[in-house]
Structure formats: structure tokens, C-alpha cells
Amino acid sequence: TRRHRTKVRLPIHPRLRDYLEGLETPDRPDAPIFPGLVAKTGSGRSGLSMEFKKIVTSSGIQNRLLGDGKRRSRERRVSALTFHSLRHTFITNLHDTNVDSETRQKLAGHTDAKVHAGYTHVQMKALQSAVEQLPDIPLR
């Protein structure tokens, strides 16, 4: 990671592994898989976030704005779907499949449990399932 200057090893989904193994093998073993993206930062006009926005737009997915930038000087025009949204979705999907919080936190690379907690969005389906686990109450 850039922030902590450490290397992290994580498992990947079998379908992603199959896709990556199907790519043409580069001449150098240390060559980046996607050389056009490796030098990009996370944000800015030429960053990964803008590349993600282009992919969303070209796919025809509606991406509404969350702010118009007019109310406060610090408020920015922010899209509802961003590259960062994938992290929220990843963690929420793990939660919905009953992966424990510690494992989700490790997979997401979060070092702070409080920060990590903000990434889990419990879906109504999960809430309904939890309520259905309660025992029946006899009614008169």
C-alpha cells in the first residue's frame, strides 16, 4: 500500500484469476497487468476515478450527481457511482453472505474498525431475514 508502504497479499475470485491467466503474458514478470492504469492516481481529471466514470457513462448506466457545487464552497459535484463505490459494494456483499467483520476488514485493507463499519450497508433483505429468525409469539 502507498500509505503504509507495505505489501499486501489477498486472494482473488476464481473467475478473476481465470480472466487474468487468459491475458497475454508480458515479457517481464514484474510488468503491470494494465500498463495504462498503473501510473494513475485515485482522483483528479486523469485519475482512476475519472476512468471509472468514463466506463460507467459508456455502459449506459445512469449516474446522478449528489452535489451541485453551489451551496458551499467546499461542496463538490460528486457522482453517486464512483470507483470508491466498488469498495462499499464489495464490503456490503461480503456482509450479505455472512462473512464476519474482521475478515471483511482485512480484505478491504482497513486498519481502523470504525472507518470500516461505515462501509457496510445492511440491506433490507438481510434485516428481514434477521427478523424472521425470531421465535413466534403466541397471539390470543
C-alpha positions as CSV (number, residue, x, y, z in Angstrom):
1,T,0.0,0.0,0.0
2,R,1.2,3.5,-0.6
3,R,0.0,4.9,2.7
4,H,1.7,2.3,4.9
5,R,4.4,1.2,2.4
6,T,3.7,-2.4,2.9
7,K,2.9,-5.3,0.6
8,V,-0.5,-7.0,1.0
9,R,-1.4,-10.5,-0.3
10,L,-5.1,-11.2,-0.8
11,P,-7.0,-14.0,-2.5
12,I,-8.9,-13.2,-5.7
13,H,-12.1,-14.6,-7.0
14,P,-11.6,-17.7,-9.3
15,R,-13.3,-16.0,-12.3
16,L,-10.9,-13.0,-12.0
17,R,-8.0,-15.4,-11.7
18,D,-9.1,-17.2,-14.9
19,Y,-9.5,-13.9,-16.7
20,L,-6.1,-12.7,-15.7
21,E,-4.5,-16.1,-16.6
22,G,-6.1,-15.8,-20.0
23,L,-4.3,-12.5,-20.8
24,E,-1.3,-12.4,-22.9
25,T,1.9,-12.9,-20.9
26,P,4.1,-9.9,-20.7
27,D,7.9,-10.1,-21.5
28,R,8.8,-9.1,-17.9
29,P,7.3,-11.0,-14.9
30,D,7.1,-7.7,-12.9
31,A,5.3,-5.9,-15.8
32,P,1.9,-4.3,-14.8
33,I,-1.2,-6.1,-16.0
34,F,-2.8,-2.9,-17.2
35,P,0.1,-0.6,-18.0
36,G,-2.2,2.3,-19.0
37,L,-3.7,2.4,-15.5
38,V,-0.6,1.8,-13.3
39,A,0.6,5.4,-13.2
40,K,-2.8,6.9,-12.5
41,T,-3.7,8.3,-9.1
42,G,-7.0,7.6,-7.5
43,S,-8.5,11.0,-8.1
44,G,-8.2,14.1,-10.4
45,R,-9.1,14.6,-14.0
46,S,-6.7,11.9,-15.2
47,G,-7.1,9.5,-12.3
48,L,-8.7,6.1,-11.8
49,S,-11.9,7.8,-10.7
50,M,-12.3,9.6,-14.0
51,E,-11.5,6.4,-15.9
52,F,-14.2,4.6,-13.9
53,K,-16.7,7.5,-14.6
54,K,-16.0,7.1,-18.4
55,I,-16.7,3.3,-18.2
56,V,-20.0,3.9,-16.3
57,T,-21.0,6.6,-18.9
58,S,-20.1,4.4,-21.9
59,S,-22.0,1.5,-20.5
60,G,-25.2,3.5,-20.4
61,I,-25.6,3.3,-16.6
62,Q,-27.4,6.4,-15.1
63,N,-25.0,8.2,-12.7
64,R,-26.7,11.0,-10.9
65,L,-24.9,13.8,-9.1
66,L,-25.0,14.1,-5.3
67,G,-24.0,17.7,-5.1
68,D,-24.3,20.7,-7.4
69,G,-21.3,22.6,-6.0
70,K,-23.5,25.7,-5.4
71,R,-24.4,25.5,-1.7
72,R,-21.0,25.7,0.0
73,S,-17.6,26.5,-1.4
74,R,-16.2,23.1,-0.1
75,E,-19.1,21.1,-1.7
76,R,-18.1,19.4,-4.9
77,R,-20.1,17.9,-7.7
78,V,-19.9,14.2,-6.8
79,S,-21.3,11.3,-8.8
80,A,-23.4,8.7,-7.0
81,L,-21.4,5.9,-8.6
82,T,-17.6,6.2,-8.2
83,F,-14.6,3.9,-8.2
84,H,-14.9,4.2,-4.4
85,S,-18.5,2.8,-4.6
86,L,-17.0,-0.6,-5.6
87,R,-15.4,-0.8,-2.1
88,H,-18.7,-0.1,-0.4
89,T,-20.4,-2.7,-2.7
90,F,-17.6,-5.3,-2.1
91,I,-17.8,-5.0,1.7
92,T,-21.7,-5.0,1.7
93,N,-21.8,-8.1,-0.5
94,L,-19.4,-9.9,1.8
95,H,-21.6,-8.9,4.8
96,D,-24.7,-10.2,3.0
97,T,-23.0,-13.6,2.5
98,N,-22.3,-13.7,6.3
99,V,-18.6,-13.0,6.1
100,D,-17.5,-11.8,9.6
101,S,-16.4,-8.2,10.1
102,E,-12.8,-9.0,10.9
103,T,-12.4,-10.9,7.6
104,R,-14.2,-8.1,5.6
105,Q,-12.0,-5.5,7.2
106,K,-8.8,-7.5,6.3
107,L,-10.0,-8.0,2.7
108,A,-10.8,-4.3,2.3
109,G,-7.4,-3.3,3.7
110,H,-8.9,-1.2,6.5
111,T,-6.8,-0.7,9.6
112,D,-9.5,1.1,11.6
113,A,-12.7,-0.8,12.6
114,K,-14.7,2.5,13.0
115,V,-13.8,3.5,9.4
116,H,-14.6,0.0,8.2
117,A,-18.0,0.0,9.9
118,G,-19.1,2.9,7.6
119,Y,-18.6,0.7,4.6
120,T,-21.1,-1.9,5.5
121,H,-24.6,-1.1,4.3
122,V,-27.1,-3.6,5.7
123,Q,-29.7,-4.4,3.0
124,M,-33.4,-4.6,3.8
125,K,-33.4,-8.3,2.7
126,A,-30.8,-9.0,5.4
127,L,-32.8,-7.1,8.0
128,Q,-36.0,-9.0,7.0
129,S,-34.1,-12.3,7.3
130,A,-32.9,-11.4,10.8
131,V,-36.4,-10.5,12.0
132,E,-37.7,-13.8,10.6
133,Q,-35.3,-15.7,12.9
134,L,-37.2,-14.5,15.9
135,P,-39.5,-17.1,17.5
136,D,-43.2,-17.0,17.0
137,I,-45.2,-15.2,19.7
138,P,-48.5,-16.8,20.5
139,L,-51.3,-14.4,20.0
140,R,-54.8,-14.8,21.6
